[in-house]
């Protein structure tokens, strides 16, 4: 078992921390040592300030530090909710356990800063991915609207059949309207009624053309008629 002067190790670490973090370090007590450090996510190119996050970590040396982990508390969180604070506190405790026996504040602060930076990068990435996804969805909607319904051979033939039927019905309706809206002459009726075209032929075919019979009685009383030779 090694003989350790815990007070001396703690004092030496505080002096090193003052040199490394001249503006971020605030010493609140020396017996025991209680101090806090401001920790923020690292600068990222094109980082929106809305994503940046920061906090302070208060450290309290226990008597046997660094053979025992310090007490730690996250305060003054910026862009961090309660769940974030709880998760980061647990992360610090896990890192402290891994560094038992060594002065560890610098290591813990560096690990926390890296964790905050990763959180910022994840938040930025999510925003970018959401934006790209929305743009892709809009482009897909525009493409579908531009293309409309794809025409296949089957769909075209079905459309053409329906179109031809509608045109035939339209033509028939137009003819009916013309017939009812216009008074036709006998000749026009004759020409429109195809059955009349064959009426004379049918009549002649119904009788023998060589034996046409005439009823002579129709002409027997012709002499009795008083006809004016001069008409009009």
Secondary structure, DSSP 8 states (H G I E B T S, - for coil): -----HHHHHHHHHHHHHHH-TTTEEEEEETTEEEEEEEE----TT--TTT--EEEEEEE--TTTTTS--EEEEEEEES--HHHHHHHHHHHHHHHHHTTTS--HHHHHHHHHHHHHHHHHHHHHHHHHHHHHHHHHHHHHHHHHHH-S---HHHHHHHHHHHHHHHHHHHHHHHHHHHHHS---HHHHHHH-HHHHTHHHHHHHTS-TT-----GGGGGGGGGS---SS--
